[in-house]
Amino acid sequence: MAHSKVPERTSGDTKVYSYLAEYPTPQALIEACKAVRDAGYKKWDAYSPFPVHGIDPAMGIRPTILPWIVLGAGLTGMLLGLVMQIGLNAFDYPWIISGKPLWSVPAFVPVAFETTILLSALTTFGGCLVLNNLPDLYHPLFKKKRFAKATDDKFFISIESDDKLFDEQKTKSLLERTHPTALETVEDDRKVNSALPRPIVYGLLIATFLSFVPMARIAQARYTKTTDPRFNLVSNMDYQEKYKSQRGTSFFADKRTMRPPIPGTVAQDTLALDDRYSRGVEPGTNDKFISDFPPQFSVNAGAMQRGRERFEIYCAPCHGLAGYGDGMVARRAEELAEGTWVAPTSLHEPRLANEPLGYFYNVISNGVRNMPGYASQVTEEDRWLIVLYLRALQRSQAGSVDDVPADQRGALR
Amino acid sequence: MNGPTLVELPKDNYSFGAAGKRLTTIGAVVGVLALSGAAAMGAAADDHLGRFLHAYLLAFYYVLTVALGCLFFVGIQYLFRAGWSVTVRRLAELGAGTLPALAILALPIIVATAMGNHTLYTWTDHEVVKQSHLLEHKAPYLNLNFFLVRCVAYFGIWALLSWFFLSRSTKQDASGDPKLTRSMEIVSGPATILFALTLTFASIDLIMSLAPTWFSTMIGVYFFAGAATSSLSFLILFAMALQKSGRMVNVLNTEHYHDLGKLLFGFTFFWSYVCFSQFMLIWYANIPEETEFYLHRFQGPWLAFSWFLLLGHWAFPMAGLLSRHVKRNRKALAFFAVWLLVMHYVDIAWYVLPTVGGHDAHGIPFGPMEVLCWVGMIGVFLAVVGFLGSRRSLVPLKDPRVTEALQFENI
């Protein structure tokens, strides 16, 4: 094997970092690695432009510990994710979301899953760097021109002089026996080159120190008081040229930005000219409820259908679909048994059967006892439709066979 | 790849031979006996075949998903131009090759439904549909005629695709023509899309419509995950059994099992991911027509069953398969392959069995009839695999990438 001449160890102050042997093929590299491994060296490495199959056993590399570290990090992430959510949602700020319990593990799974992945991924990334001694700003091998071929088409082994078995003659002859195409001595010039330049070191120190300043200022602001006005970065955003509610102004005589409505104005849909239709009472009275539907209200099947829909949307949650006061809200409240609940009235109480229609209209509009008024949600016409359906519902529960048309009585079960 | 490579495969036994024929005979006998036994029990019971059809559907869908998973496996190997898997690919081709036979095995379900048996698919009953606005609304899709058309389409597409891959690959054993590989690579893309669509809609039709008012947009991908885990388990066990009998000893090694194990681990977790995604959205929204499905499975003995499914299909195999050492250890890998094949049955049972006899029935309807159906269906499946396997080499002999598979190594 005609390799270039092996340089003698350079005399004087330069120390040998390693011997570098070059090989033409991955097969030659693997054979050489086996020889070095079997000789018992520990501090050495192989370099190749691409991953070589079988290099790990040939070099005697033990499996990495990284998977265990990542497993630990993943479990930690999962635990942190769960503890964080339980702590925040169940203790720090108890808040029922979507009717789920405060401790609701299924709802916590997605975030715990993400924190598991996050910590695993970051640990894999960081662990790869740390376990491979990276970042490494300088390596003596980079001084060798020949070594640039390690990213191209040549394969190398470098045995470092730090190894306990390293011996100038023995190591050299070991490598020579592996038939390298070249064998070189790598000088250790790290003392000169490996330290960071002074200005960069000082720069990093100063930057590190300065990075604490904003945090310190924030901490100071949280625990001290000041009489200085607020600092406005963009003043025309902080002080916009427009009137906001509850503010003062010199423009109007009463010094208020909020303007009262002009006397005599009526908001849309609130004009109540007809007491019968809009309030359910005889004109001019307050508690003399009308007992018939107002004249402009017509009763038909379509009206009944819509009345039923409105009833089931607005009334049934408490009063129940059949009106017995057993809606979902009522049942849930009974179950919780908190003692503050007033059960909704059954619409089939005898007392209610005799109330005039206007009474129901009034209750729907303005509420009674614990029941709130629905005037803001349900239009006047819809309120009358609900009254219509309610009357039919009462009738249906107190009906007799005579109420059924004669020709349909046979269909009764 | 410049022309056909002339790699000599190592000297080995690549023929299923007499063992394949024996598997065909035993599988067919066991299959026919067990299935007819179950059918006799079903006919004896006075429930319009309700329980038998459910048990049959459960067992049928079980082997169907295994075969479909094999088809998917073959398809993506060509799609990715994978080299490592060439020596195990023929086994998947054989598994997928059962799809034409499975189309015949689907007939009892389809014919019974077409003849007016509503015990399985209640939406085929006009009286039931009339009672429900939801079902009336779904009728343009969920009606008998369209259902039959779709079934023909699914099984036709699957049979064509599986036969396409198996016959071309077999043809290459003789000619070694790399153009065959190229043609399969071109088809594999559309084939995988077709696979995804057909599996999704078949899951909707065959399984989801058992509870016709329930719906889940995850159902297709759910059964895709199950098909992947079960078919990978089948491949691992099939390859191990063949190697144990002295076949393909030199072309499959720990590296291949390691990769199959990695896929198995990945798809086990993917199953859990999909399973939970389906559950959480429904649990959170709490809409009656969706929660109904889980309500039935969280009551009585089904609650324990659901927990068993969750822990057995997710926690245990995932923790077990996590380690590289387990995936490279044949006995451990074989254990988890068997375990996941059982859990796949549990998974489908969790969908199918709660609807037996309506939701009022108590207890888990699992007995001799279900076991007979399961055993019989597996018997028929293996018989077809043995039949197809004994007529061709167990390894693609002249695939252009076979060298890559032989030299394959995990770094």
Boltz contact constraints between the chains, C-beta under 6 A:
constraints:
  - contact:
      token1: [A, 51]
      token2: [B, 411]
      max_distance: 6.0
  - contact:
      token1: [A, 53]
      token2: [B, 409]
      max_distance: 6.0
  - contact:
      token1: [A, 106]
      token2: [B, 280]
      max_distance: 6.0
  - contact:
      token1: [A, 106]
      token2: [B, 283]
      max_distance: 6.0
